[in-house]
Amino acid sequence: MKKVTLDILIPSYRASEPHLLGMLNIRKPASLEVRYVIVLDNPNANISPCLSRRLEEPDTILIRNPENKGAPISRNIALDAATAEWVLFWDDDIVPSPEILFEYAAAIGREGDAPGFIGPTCTPAPCNTFTVGVLASDILTFWHLPKGYDRLFWGVTANLLIRRHAIGNLRFLPVFPKCGGGEDIDFCIRVVKNAGRPFHVAWDAKVSHGWWNDGRRSYNRFMRWAYGDSVLSSLFPCYRYYNFPNIVEFVILGGGAGGVAADFLLGESAPVLLAAVIGGALLGEFFVEWAKQAVIKGNFSPVTAVESSLVRASNDLGRFAGHVKNIRLLGMMERFDYFCDGRHLRHERIVAAVKFTAFVIFTWAILAFV
C-alpha cells in the first residue's frame, strides 16, 4: 500500500531541545511517510549537541534564517521547502499527544477529501487568578475548539493539518504582525475558499501548550492578536458586522465627543465628564461580565469577572490600535465573525447591548452624584 506523505512544518525561535526532540521522535504510523521542515528563526540560537545530531537525520530539513523574519514568513519558507501531500503546522512550544499522528492518519483515511483537519490545542489547568480569567474570557475558544462544531473555517497554526493541493500557491501575508496575530485566520479562510469547503475537526489529534510566561500576568499577547485581527474585516467584508461600542470605544467616543460638548450641554468640565465615562465603563464592564459568568458558566467569583474583563479589554484595545495604525476610523464598532457562519451574532449583540446600556447608566449615575 502506498504511504501518505506528510511534512511537519515547525518555525522555531527558541530551539528548545525538549520540545523539538519530543516532536521529532514521536511515534509514527506505518501508513505515513513523515518528514520535518524546521525553520530556525533566530540566528543567535544555540542548538544543543543532542538536538543537533537529531536534526542531521535524513528525515529532517533544517533551514536557518539569516535574520529574525517572524513566524508567518518562516512558515512560508517551510511551505516552499515542503513536497508532501499533507503539511502539518506545529508551534515550537507544543507537546503533541503520543498518538497524534495515528489520529491524523485515521482522519485522512476516513475523510481524505477534506481540505484539512484542525486538532485541539489544550492548555493546562489554570494556575492563578489571571489564567482563570483567561479561560473565563473565552479568548482561547479556537485553541480548545468550540463545542458543537465538526467543521470550521480556520484553526490556529499550533496544530493544523492541511492538504497541500488545497494550499496551492497561497502563503501567509506580510501585513500581519511579525510575532503573529490574524495571519492564521486569513490564511485558513483563503485555503477554505480555494478548496470550496471547510476544515474538519479532529478532536483526538491533540497537542498541549503551556501557559505563556508560566502563567505570569501579561496582556501583550491578547492585544497583539486583536491588533492583527483588525485587518480581517477589510480582507473579508462578507464576515464583517457592526456592534455596540465596547469598553475602549465607549471611553474614546464618550470621553472625546462628550468632552468637547461638556461645558455647553451638560454644564460639566471635560475632566469630570471623562472621569465619569471611564468610571462608568469600568463599572458597567465588571457588573455585566460578573452577571454573564454567573448565568452562563455558574461562576460567581467577582475576581474572575475582573480578570476576564481585563483580558477582553486588552483585546479591544489592541483592535482599536490596529484601526488607528491603519487609519481606519470606520473600524470603530466594526467586528469580525470568527465563526464565519453568523450563528453567534445575535448573542454577541445582546451582550454588547447590555454592556453599552450599563456603561451609560453608570456614567449617568456618577455624574448625578458628583
N, C-alpha and C positions, 0 to 999 in steps of 0.2 A: 504494500500500500504506500502510495506517495505521501511523504510527510508534508505538513503545512509549515511554511517558513514564517518565522516571527522574529522581528528585530525589536529589541528593547532599547529605547532611547532615553538616556539619562544625562541632562545637563547638570554639572556639579561645580559648585564654588568651594565647598568645604573639603572635598576629597576625604570624607570620613571613612576610615578603614572598616569599622564595624558595620556601618550601613551599606557601603558598596560591596563588601565581601558577602554580606548576607544576601544581597540581590544576585551577585554573580554566581554564588554557589547554591542557589535554591534548586529544589528538585524539579526535574523536567520530565514531562510525559514522553513516551516513545513516539507519539503521533506528531510531535512538534520538533522542528529543527530551529534551535534558538541561537541568535547571535546578539551581541551587545554593541551599542554605539554610545560611548561615553565622551561627552564634550567637557573638557576641563576649562572652566571659565574664569580661572584665577591663575595668572602666570606665576604668582609667588607661592602657590600651594605646595606644601611638602607632602609627597606621597610616601607612605611607609614602605619599607622593603617587602613586607609580605604582600601588600596590595599591589606593589609594582610588579612582582613576579606573576600575580594572577592576571594583571592587565596585559601581559605579554602572551597569554594563551591565544591560540588561533581563532577562538570564538569571540574575540573581543577586539574592537577597533577603538583606539584612544586618539582623540583629536584635542590638541591644545590651542586654545585661542591666544593670540599674541597680546591681547588686552581684554579686560572685562567687557563683554558685549551684552550681558543680561540674559536671563533665561529664555525669553521669546526668540531672540536671534540665535541663541545656542541650539534651541530645538529645530530651527530651520536648518542649521548646519548639520545636525544629526539626521534630519529628514533627507537632505541631499545625499548623505552617505548611505542611507538605508536602501536595501534592494528587495526586502522580503514582501510577501503577500500581505502581511499584517504588521503594524507597528504598535508597540505598547509604550505609552508615555508614563514614566515614573519620575517623581521628585527624588533628589538625592538624600532626603532625610526621612524616608518612609521605611517601614518594616513590613514586607509582604507576608501574608499568611503562607504557611508551608505548602499548601495545596493550590495556591492561586493559579499557577499555570495549568494545572489539571482542570480547574474550574473554567478558565478561559477556553481551553481546548474543547471541553464538553459543550460550551456555549457555541463555539464555531461549528461543531458537529451538528448541533440541533438547529441552529439558526444562521447558517453560513451566508445567507443572502443579506444579512443586516449590514449597514454601513460601519457599525462598530458597537462596542459594549462599554458601559460605564460601571465600574465597581465602586463600592463604598470606600471612603477614606475615613477611618474611625479615629476618634480622639479618646484619650484615657478618661477615666472618671475625673470630675473637677477636683482640684487640689486646694482651692481657696475661693473666697467670695468673688474674686474677679472672674475666674474660669466658670463659676456657677452662672454669673451674669452673661458671659459669652454664649453659653449654651441656651440660656433662657431667652436671649435676644433673637434666636433663630438665624443668626448670620451664617451659621455653618450648615444650613439646610442642604445645600448642594454638595457638601462634603459627605455627610452621612447619607444623603439621598432622601428625597421626600417620599413618605409612605403613600401608598396608593398609586404609584406610577411604575409602569414597566416599560415605558417609552419616554425618552427625554431628548430635548434639543441640544443639550450641552452637558459636559461634566468637567470637573477640574482635572488639570493635567498631572495631578499627583498619581492618578490611576485611571488611565483611559486607553482603551484598545480600539484602533481604527483600521479598517481595510484600506490598504494603500491605494487601490483603484478609486475609492471614494474621495481620497485627498487630491489625487491628480497633481496639478501644479499649484494648488493652494498652499499658502505659507502664512505664518504669524506676521501680522502687520507691525511696522515700527512706530506706529502712532501711540502705542500704549507704553506705560511706564517700564523702564528698564528692569525693575525688580518685580514686575508683574502686577496685573490688575486689569481685568477686562479682556485681555488678549485670548484667553481660552474660550470665553463665551463667543467672541467674534469668530474665531477660527472654527469652532464646532458648528455654529449656525451656518456658516458658509459651506462646510462639509455636508451638512444635512440637506441644504438646498441643492447642492451638487448631486447628491445621491437620490434625492426625491423622497426620503423617508427618514425618520428619527433614529437615534441610537436605542439599542435595547439595554435594559438594566440587568447586570449580572450580580445578583445580591450576595452570592457566596464568594465572589472574587474580591476579597477584602485586603486592604493594607491598613496599617496603623501609623498614625502621625502624632508625635508627642506635642505637648503644649509648647508654643513658641516661647523662647526665653525661660523655659522651665516654669511657665505659668506666671511669671512676673508681669505686673501691670504695664501695659503698653497699648496705645490706641493707634499707633502709626500705621500698622498693617491694615486695619479696617478703613482708615482714611484713604490709604493708597488704593485699596480695591475699588472704592467708590470713585476716586479721582480718575482711575482708568475707565470705569464703567460709564462715566459721564458722556462719553462719545458714542455709546451704543445706540442711543435713540436717533442720532443722526445717521448712523450706518444702517439701521433697521427701523425706519419710521413705522413699519407695519406693527411693531411691538411697542410703540410709544403711546403713553396715555398721560393724562393730567390729573392731579390730585390736590387736595387742600394743602396749604403750606405746612411743612414740617417745622420742628423747633428752630432750626437755623434760619430758614426762610422767614418765619414769623418775626424773629428778632431783627433780621435785616430790613424787612418790609415795614414792620410796625415801628421799629426804632428809627429807621431812616425817614420814611414818609411822615410818620407821626411827629417826629422831632421837628420837621420843617414847619408843620402847621400847629405845633403845640400852643404857642402863645396866642394864635389867632382864634383857634377853635375851642380849645379846652381850658385856656387860662392857666396852663401848667408850663413850667420851664422844661426845656428839652431834656436836661439831665434827669429830672424827676420822671418824665414820661419814659425815657429809655430804661431807667432802673425798674419801673413798673412793668414794662414789656418783658424785660429779662426775667424778673421775678415771677411774673405770671406764666411765662413759657416754662420755666423750670418746675413750678408747682403743678401746672397742667400736665406736663410730660410725666412727672412722677406719679401723680394720683391715677391717671388713666392707665399707665403701664402697670401699676400695682393692681388695679382692678382687673386688667386683662390677664395678668399672670394668675390671679386668684380664680377667675371664672374659667379660663381655658385650660390652665395647667394645674390648678389646685395648689398653687404655691402662694402662700400668704405672707411671705417674708418681705418686709419693706427694703431690706438691704439688697435682696435680689433685684427688686424693682429699680433701685438706684443704679446698680451695676449694669443691668440690661439697658437702662435709659442712656447711660454714658456711652456704651458701645454703639447704640443706634445713633446717638447724636454725633459721635466721631465719624460714623459712616456718612451721615447727612452733610457734615462739614466738608469731608473730602469731595463729595459730589459737587457741592457749591464751589469749592476751589477749582475743580475741573472746568466748570462752566465759566468762571472768571478768567481762567488762563486762556480758554479758547474764545473769549469774548462772546459768550452766548447768553445774553440777558434773557432770552426767551426760554432758557433752560430752567428758570425758576418754576417750580411746581410741575416740572416735567419728570416723568417716571418711565422706567423700562420694565416690561412684563417678563421677568426672568423665567417664568414657566412657558412663555410663548404660546399660551393657549387661551388666555382670557378668563380662566376659571376662577382666579383668585382676586380679580379686580374689585368686585363688589365688597369683599371682606376688607381689602386694603383701603377702600374709600370710606367705609363705615368707620374703621379705626381712626383714619386720618381726620374725618369729620368730627368725631368725638373729641379727639385731642385738640383740634383747632378751636372748637367751642370752649373747651376747658381753658385754653390759652387766653381767649377773650374774656371769659368770666373772671379768671383770677387776676388778669391785668386790670379790669374794671374795679374789682374789689380792692386791690392795692391802692389804686388812685382814689377810691372813695374814702379810704381811711387815712390817707396821707394828710 
